[in-house]
């Protein structure tokens, strides 16, 4: 117990200042910064890769949009086909087929 108190006192027995708290704080700071950098660095690398690939991805999406734009008129084509089929069925029924 007495030893722990001496560590936190402002001066040692020799009269020199005790820097244990400063040294401990410095070590904790270095560890925390190292951990943060080791966690953030891979995220930044991944963000850079995504940023470099984004224009290619955007162009591919625009091409897919252009390629499927005609599908927006598919419902109209299906409706016309149903009208034609209904007319053919009526004609077949009148002819007795």
Number of C-alpha atoms within 10 A of each C-alpha: 5 6 7 8 8 13 14 13 14 13 13 13 9 7 8 9 11 17 15 13 13 10 11 11 12 12 12 12 12 12 12 12 12 12 11 11 12 11 11 11 11 11 12 11 11 11 12 12 11 12 11 11 11 12 11 11 12 11 11 12 12 12 12 11 11 10 10 10 11 9 10 9 9 11 10 11 11 11 11 12 12 12 11 12 12 12 12 12 13 13 12 11 10 9 8 7 8
